[in-house]
Amino acid sequence: MKLEFGTVKGFQDILPPESLKRAKVREIIEKWFRIYGFVPWETPVVEYDELMRPDTLPSEGADEAVSDRFRLQDRGGRNLGLRYEFTFQLSRIIRENPNMKLPVRRYQIGEVFRDEPISARRFRQLTQCDVDIIGDATINADAEVLACFADILRELKIDFDIVVNNRKLLEGIIASVEIQNARGVMRELDKIDKLGLDEVKVNLKRYAETTQIVTLLKLLEKGIDFFKENGFDGVEELLELLEVGKAYGLKLNFNPNLIRGFGYYTGNIFEIRVKGSKDSIAGGGRYDKSVGKYLGRAIPAVGVSFGLERVTEFANVKLEGFPKVLILSIEQDLAAIRLASKLRKEGISCSIDFRKVMKGMDYANAMKIPYVVFLGESEVGSKKYKLKNMETGKEELLTEGSLIKRLAK
């Protein structure tokens, strides 16, 4: 049998330096999740397929990812599937832990899988990052998850815009022109960026008369004050979010055309875009009818979700050489091991090369390791170590204590 080499279509290997950049970005993301008081959750990659069917999902099955899920069977013939997101798992967990103390502030970072068409920027395995507040109905929770993600983007030096809307307001706008199929209309409006307004107008004729379409599109050009003056539902929630957002230093941009999650969101919705473009890097909103569905009651919930790959693509982070130092043993292997142990106890990443010096130097250059320590008989005897800065070429003799201080900076 001929072996088939290469990664499976839609999957990828992630190697240095990209793997180092991803690790740094993930470290920053998780740091801010914890700073904001969110605690980590972990859930299985595999779930019962029945839990992911459109007719059982809390989101009422209106998510394309549902049909794109990977399905499999175990040895017992049970129908299983790979998770394609985390939120439906929240509903299961809340059902199994009905006495869980609320509110819950949780985050999760992990792999999700979607058997969907691929492109240069779309894969079938991705690392999803979610942050959610469950059990808090206040708009403060909406602003909190947005503020957390904004701080992440600031540290990653990504310029961004936060666009907000409200599902109740959007449904009210559609109902005001007496169009019955709100979800069908929203599905078409969501394609404006992809298909263009003219084609969307044609598609809208499935659900409305020409005069209704014209009126609807004119309403979707109005500012938030218009909807406030005319008493549209959901506008007060938006206004409160804008006000609370100011306290967090957030600039939120109202856009009545923002759709997101057709059968999922119940209140404020948001999308975070790269500044000056239509590139979306995160989205979220309030989904008060999903988490408690299996308990037969509404449980307020709000969150933001984003892909690690997407954020990493736009991130501007400084990558330090890794490991930080390479110890070149010049026939002093045991001393090199003892020195490496001391450096590692101080939190300094290092490795040892027991080969000839030139091979070690070539390796350090190829791996972009910032420092090299030469450890020969004279260094061991004098207890002074020759440290070379691989970028500047500068060499200096340092005591063990001075070496540790220099590398710990």
Helices and strands as residue ranges (DSSP letters): H 18-35, E 39-40, E 46-48, G 49-52, H 64-67, E 71-73, E 79-82, H 87-96, E 104-113, E 125-134, H 139-155, E 160-166, H 167-176, H 182-189, H 192-195, H 197-204, H 210-219, H 224-229, H 235-247, E 252-254, E 268-274, E 280-286, G 293-295, E 301-307, H 308-314, E 325-329, H 333-345, E 350-353, H 357-366, E 371-375, H 377-382, E 384-389, E 395-399, H 400-408
